[in-house]
Amino acid sequence: MAITQKWAMRISLLFLLLVLFFSCRTSVESTNPIKSETYISAFHEGVRLKLLGNYEEAVARFKKCLKEKPEDDASHFAIAQISLIKGDLEQAKYHTIQAATFDKSNLYYQIELGYMYRETGEHEKSALVFEEILSKRSTNSNYYFESALSWELSGNIKKAISVLNRLEENVGIQVEASLKKHVWFKGLMKIKEAEHELLKVLEIENNNQYVIATLVDFYLNSGQIELGMLQLNKLVELDPKNGTGLILLAQFEFERKNIEKCKGLYSKAILSESLMAEEVTEALNFFIHYTDKSSINSILTKVETYYGENDTIMMLTGDVYIENKEFGSAIKSYEKALSTNPGNYLIWERVLYHYYDFQKWKKLIEKGKEAIKTFPLKTVPYYMLSVSYNQTNQFILAQQYANDGLFTVVNDLVVKSDLQGQLAEAYFGQNRFSDAKKEYLKAIETGKKHNNDYLTFNFCLRLYEKKVYLDLALGLVEGLIEKNGTNFELLLLKADIFFVKEQFLEAKNIYKPLLQAMNNQLEDPIGRSQVSEKLGDSLARLNNIEEAMRYWREAARIGPGSDLLEKKILNEEYME
């Protein structure tokens, strides 16, 4: 068992006292025949060896002393202290008891015995030792607290309170004692007594901010809101930059729908420069909902000025900018947060997703690599790099990072299926169609318990574009339609697959009602133009050139079609 720093410091001090004490005793008692030269030499050598950290040899010397003089309190105490250092509580306790027994007048032995009983969990015995010290040897206030603590640990709160009451009778009101009793009375559900302990301190220390803050917390948690607010206002008057106090007052006014007053309090709170991240979040959330965009930006500027070195708060300001669609300012806040604390992974994710959302692939590659250096076991940076390299047609690198990312996945099946999808995309980019098919099917299977229809759709789209495994693509698309119902993109992809399979009648029978629905809505002219052209293509392949020309001309009228549309119209024939 390791000893605490407090124990270690006390042990060292006691050893020095032990050396001085023994030196005094041996000089006075040098004529005592009980203490031989052998004893004196062994004791001094034991002290020296202990100070050098040679505990085994030191104990051997002190035991030699005890062999000559079994009732020697100093040797017992020395062994107790070494045993404590070594974590041997049983031996430490035994020898402390022996020392205290053989020299009942030694205050230090009694004190250590009290601590020893506490260390071994014998709290009532510890309390009684300190009570004995108080009754006969010392009125030092520290021992009142030690006794009270031991009674508390024993579960006897009433006795703990009575000890501190005795302290107050002897020396007057003590802030620390009153605060302890306040906590204990609350635990005993004695609300009036708990309140009294704080109020009596304020009678003599009217401006004690800690006690006032404790009283505020007590009133608010016991449902005495008005009294809590009175004390809170007093606290803020004493300390106008008490951000937490201002936040609490703002909450109070908000509940009473005093929005303007609430706004002023939140503004003061932010200017206090003393808020925690969650308190800044609360203030910003208020301003988002109750002020205009320009006011928010002004508040954010102040937050950046006062909390610019707080990475968590800078991340929050970035989130607010995102909420306000101030994307340029958002990334500046995120980057500032990142420069302050590159070890905060949450900031990295925000930065990466920002560049991902805006398709800034070069920047995403740069930041993704930096993120992996700092967090080599996080999956998202690998995913971002695989996407970026696929989007920039660097398929070998996309394959590499997708594979590396898969090794970092533990239990997140969604991320795993997404990485498998990117690996499949990398294979498609390399025209490794068999590998791509295998990996996409794995991805779909991995994420089947989650809504990963987008992977299935992407897979079918890629099969259509590459004109491979078309029967598989058709089956998967029909499954998506059955699952999701009528969907423009799914129906269009199904028609496109039929067309590539040269099933022109089936393609036409889908294109035609799709176009009619789009014409009725009169939206998306580019889409209407493309569908109209595809319908014309299907009709042309069915040898219905006259009707095909009508839809080609309609496509040209609505909007830009394919590069071949004008040639189809000019030559009156389908062209690839």
Rosetta blueprint (number, residue, H / E / L):
1 M L
2 A L
3 I L
4 T L
5 Q H
6 K H
7 W H
8 A H
9 M H
10 R H
11 I H
12 S H
13 L H
14 L H
15 F H
16 L H
17 L H
18 L H
19 V H
20 L H
21 F H
22 F H
23 S H
24 C H
25 R H
26 T H
27 S H
28 V H
29 E L
30 S L
31 T L
32 N L
33 P L
34 I L
35 K L
36 S L
37 E H
38 T H
39 Y H
40 I H
41 S H
42 A H
43 F H
44 H H
45 E H
46 G H
47 V H
48 R H
49 L H
50 K H
51 L H
52 L L
53 G L
54 N L
55 Y H
56 E H
57 E H
58 A H
59 V H
60 A H
61 R H
62 F H
63 K H
64 K H
65 C H
66 L H
67 K H
68 E H
69 K L
70 P L
71 E L
72 D L
73 D H
74 A H
75 S H
76 H H
77 F H
78 A H
79 I H
80 A H
81 Q H
82 I H
83 S H
84 L H
85 I H
86 K H
87 G L
88 D L
89 L H
90 E H
91 Q H
92 A H
93 K H
94 Y H
95 H H
96 T H
97 I H
98 Q H
99 A H
100 A H
101 T H
102 F H
103 D L
104 K L
105 S L
106 N L
107 L H
108 Y H
109 Y H
110 Q H
111 I H
112 E H
113 L H
114 G H
115 Y H
116 M H
117 Y H
118 R H
119 E H
120 T L
121 G L
122 E L
123 H H
124 E H
125 K H
126 S H
127 A H
128 L H
129 V H
130 F H
131 E H
132 E H
133 I H
134 L H
135 S H
136 K H
137 R L
138 S L
139 T L
140 N L
141 S H
142 N H
143 Y H
144 Y H
145 F H
146 E H
147 S H
148 A H
149 L H
150 S H
151 W H
152 E H
153 L H
154 S H
155 G L
156 N L
157 I H
158 K H
159 K H
160 A H
161 I H
162 S H
163 V H
164 L H
165 N H
166 R H
167 L H
168 E H
169 E H
170 N H
171 V H
172 G L
173 I L
174 Q L
175 V H
176 E H
177 A H
178 S H
179 L H
180 K H
181 K H
182 H H
183 V H
184 W H
185 F H
186 K H
187 G H
188 L L
189 M L
190 K L
191 I H
192 K H
193 E H
194 A H
195 E H
196 H H
197 E H
198 L H
199 L H
200 K H
201 V H
202 L H
203 E H
204 I H
205 E L
206 N L
207 N L
208 N L
209 Q H
210 Y H
211 V H
212 I H
213 A H
214 T H
215 L H
216 V H
217 D H
218 F H
219 Y H
220 L H
221 N H
222 S L
223 G L
224 Q L
225 I H
226 E H
227 L H
228 G H
229 M H
230 L H
231 Q H
232 L H
233 N H
234 K H
235 L H
236 V H
237 E H
238 L H
239 D L
240 P L
241 K L
242 N L
243 G H
244 T H
245 G H
246 L H
247 I H
248 L H
249 L H
250 A H
251 Q H
252 F H
253 E H
254 F H
255 E H
256 R L
257 K L
258 N L
259 I H
260 E H
261 K H
262 C H
263 K H
264 G H
265 L H
266 Y H
267 S H
268 K H
269 A H
270 I H
271 L H
272 S L
273 E L
274 S L
275 L L
276 M L
277 A H
278 E H
279 E H
280 V H
281 T H
282 E H
283 A H
284 L H
285 N H
286 F H
287 F H
288 I H
289 H H
290 Y H
291 T L
292 D L
293 K H
294 S H
295 S H
296 I H
297 N H
298 S H
299 I H
300 L H
301 T H
302 K H
303 V H
304 E H
305 T H
306 Y H
307 Y L
308 G L
309 E L
310 N L
311 D H
312 T H
313 I H
314 M H
315 M H
316 L H
317 T H
318 G H
319 D H
320 V H
321 Y H
322 I H
323 E H
324 N L
325 K L
326 E L
327 F H
328 G H
329 S H
330 A H
331 I H
332 K H
333 S H
334 Y H
335 E H
336 K H
337 A H
338 L H
339 S H
340 T H
341 N L
342 P L
343 G L
344 N L
345 Y H
346 L H
347 I H
348 W H
349 E H
350 R H
351 V H
352 L H
353 Y H
354 H H
355 Y H
356 Y H
357 D H
358 F L
359 Q L
360 K L
361 W H
362 K H
363 K H
364 L H
365 I H
366 E H
367 K H
368 G H
369 K H
370 E H
371 A H
372 I H
373 K H
374 T H
375 F L
376 P L
377 L L
378 K L
379 T H
380 V H
381 P H
382 Y H
383 Y H
384 M H
385 L H
386 S H
387 V H
388 S H
389 Y H
390 N H
391 Q H
392 T L
393 N L
394 Q L
395 F H
396 I H
397 L H
398 A H
399 Q H
400 Q H
401 Y H
402 A H
403 N H
404 D H
405 G H
406 L H
407 F L
408 T L
409 V L
410 V L
411 N L
412 D L
413 L H
414 V H
415 V H
416 K H
417 S H
418 D H
419 L H
420 Q H
421 G H
422 Q H
423 L H
424 A H
425 E H
426 A H
427 Y H
428 F H
429 G H
430 Q L
431 N L
432 R L
433 F H
434 S H
435 D H
436 A H
437 K H
438 K H
439 E H
440 Y H
441 L H
442 K H
443 A H
444 I H
445 E H
446 T H
447 G L
448 K L
449 K L
450 H L
451 N L
452 N L
453 D H
454 Y H
455 L H
456 T H
457 F H
458 N H
459 F H
460 C H
461 L H
462 R H
463 L H
464 Y H
465 E H
466 K H
467 K L
468 V L
469 Y L
470 L H
471 D H
472 L H
473 A H
474 L H
475 G H
476 L H
477 V H
478 E H
479 G H
480 L H
481 I H
482 E H
483 K H
484 N H
485 G L
486 T L
487 N L
488 F H
489 E H
490 L H
491 L H
492 L H
493 L H
494 K H
495 A H
496 D H
497 I H
498 F H
499 F H
500 V H
501 K L
502 E L
503 Q L
504 F H
505 L H
506 E H
507 A H
508 K H
509 N H
510 I H
511 Y H
512 K H
513 P H
514 L H
515 L H
516 Q H
517 A H
518 M H
519 N H
520 N H
521 Q H
522 L L
523 E L
524 D L
525 P H
526 I H
527 G H
528 R H
529 S H
530 Q H
531 V H
532 S H
533 E H
534 K H
535 L H
536 G H
537 D H
538 S H
539 L H
540 A H
541 R H
542 L L
543 N L
544 N L
545 I H
546 E H
547 E H
548 A H
549 M H
550 R H
551 Y H
552 W H
553 R H
554 E H
555 A H
556 A H
557 R H
558 I H
559 G L
560 P L
561 G L
562 S L
563 D L
564 L L
565 L H
566 E H
567 K H
568 K H
569 I H
570 L H
571 N H
572 E L
573 E L
574 Y L
575 M L
576 E L
